[in-house]
């Protein structure tokens, strides 16, 4: 699992799953977005099956969360606080977004 001071998630040997969330935010989403994003990161890290997360934002935001299996992803998708954040994202924070679920079969690096 990724520690808070690491930038790259320390994932286990594959296979595991990645959820890639790509978004374009509205011009003025206020300060609430950052607080919600921080809360969702903390809450996700407490879910069974969570392995880590990586995130970057410029013109496009990309967040990749890692999970041990598809059941863990579905459970997170149904989490009540996460569902509230999803609805706020749709109605207030995102011009557009896309979620992709991928099975990681290879993993290498330094």
Buried (B, 14 or more C-beta within 10 A) or exposed (E): EBEEEEEEBEBEEEEBBBBBBBBEBEEEBEEEBEEBBEEBBEBBBEBEBBBBBBEEEEEEBEBBBBBBBEEBBEBBEEBEEBEEBBEBBEEBBBEEBEEEEEEBEEEEEE
